[in-house]
């Protein structure tokens, strides 16, 4: 998912089981809004996702898929991951966010601060050299 000038990554919001579709949509829109405030190249909906069984359509918003393009400048990737972690920590439900770069996925959810830090630091080390 790399671009010529930077990095592109996909985020998929996985709402807690039993979350109403309208609430899930609000969750996705809120996270997308927070990501758009970062110094990123672009934030958009992931195209071409297959709808899960029973879904009314292949609307990316229904699936909670967001694509973010980052510039080559350092620090933005870490800020993005920190924003997702902070967003998760403010939610009442046990929602998850899967972040994928070049087929490598990390799934973030509520965890102890030490667990989150260790997991995220390892993931950042793998992708910070871009």
Buried (B, 14 or more C-beta within 10 A) or exposed (E): BBEEEBBBBBBBBBBBEEBEEEEBBEBBBBBBEBBEEBEBBEBEBBEEBEEEEEEEEEEBBBBBBBBBBBBEEEEBBBBBBEBBBEBBEEBEBEBBBBBBBEEEEBEBBBBEEEEBEEBBEEBBEEBEEE
